[in-house]
Amino acid sequence: MKGYVVLISVVAALGGLLFGFDTAVISGTINFIQPYFGLSETGLGWTVSSLLFGCIGGVFLAGKVGDHYGRKKVLMMAALLFFVSSVGSATAHVLIFFLIARILGGLAVGVASILSPMYIAELAPAKYRGTLVSLNQLAIVIGILVAFFSNYLLVGTGENNWRWMLLVMAAPAILLFFSLFMVPESPRWLVARGRTDEALQVLIKTSGKESARLELAEIELTLTKHEDSTFRDLLAPKIRPLLNIGIILAVFQQITGINTIMYYAPKIFANVGQSNDSALMQTILIGGTNLIFTLVALVLIDRFGRKLLIQIGSLGMMLMLAGLSALFFTNHTSGVLVLIFILGYIAFFAASLGPALWVVAAELFPNRLRSKGMSVAIVSLWIACTIVTIVFPIMLEKLSGGITFLIFALICLANLLYVLKYVPETKGKTLEELEKQFASL
Ligand code: BGC
């Protein structure tokens, strides 16, 4: 039973792997696509961010069609989009084709960023749900690492190197598409479509015979109304507070600065006068730390709970950023301490807010509104991600490293206080128990 659920989660997490790969692969191609397409700095900025615009569209698409066609079919569609995007961008000879291909990839990233964690949450037994949904974050992190490594290995393959880098993604896309044939549809979605017999069969396989009937009855209770939900339903007085928590936590996951490091580490190291040769070494250290501490989260998230984990993580992130800021203020940026604080910061993020945000976002909303609620929360994440990515280099230049990292440290503190006061603990309970608990708040 456990093996079956793990297999399903691993298949769904391939969506996370493609998400990580697709957002990271572009960094290695920049130096080659810029001259090839004759891009100015602004043009390059638009080309790189075209994926993020696609993401925003994809998230809304997932919220709508995910309810209509089911989690599994729409994930298959995302797999096809990843494939088309990969082949399309790798073979593009004119900029417009390249941009369209990247936007299609963004659509797929947006869809996968919602449906993979949501699908796992809807299939996982309550006891292991945190760990299983966190597999998706693990896959994102692995995807980022694979992109960095494959870019590094392919850089010497001649003038078409960037095409090969982009084409690599076609392989996991095909794998995701075909492996989805092996997994069942989400039982919660099946019940919502009135397909209770099929839902029961799935629940027997994932939770065992005894629990399955009970769980089915609970799910049916939450889905008595058969009318389709709309985005407007999210504004109902009982749902609104959950929506706020989803949005605010998603925004905090980004404005506490993770992608300033993930996307700009070489720039930060250059800023403190370290050479470019160590870029690969830094990437490996950052990616490796991210991977190891995501594994730590996998072990802890169902024991400590999401809330405690995020609190410890935010505190640690704040201290590391404050340390980094102090180094900049006192001009002590040449030593190894910069690297230690950066790796410490990554470690605390990876063991807490990284996976926990995705887990909580997939758990907060009632069955009837999960895909729509989650899509609004995650759209906020992508918008926040885009803004931080654009603003960070300007902050670093205009405000100095000291003030910039102090601001991010204070945002970590704000996150800590917010979670302490507003975020409910969701570990161990079924999605239906949570739904009841939240409805009575
Ligand atoms: C975040 C991404 C980030 C990644 C790093 C994810 O949870 O949403 O923005 O790049 O973690 O590991």
Residues whose N, C-alpha, C, O or C-beta is under 5 A from the ligand:
A	BS01	BGC	V141 M262 G354
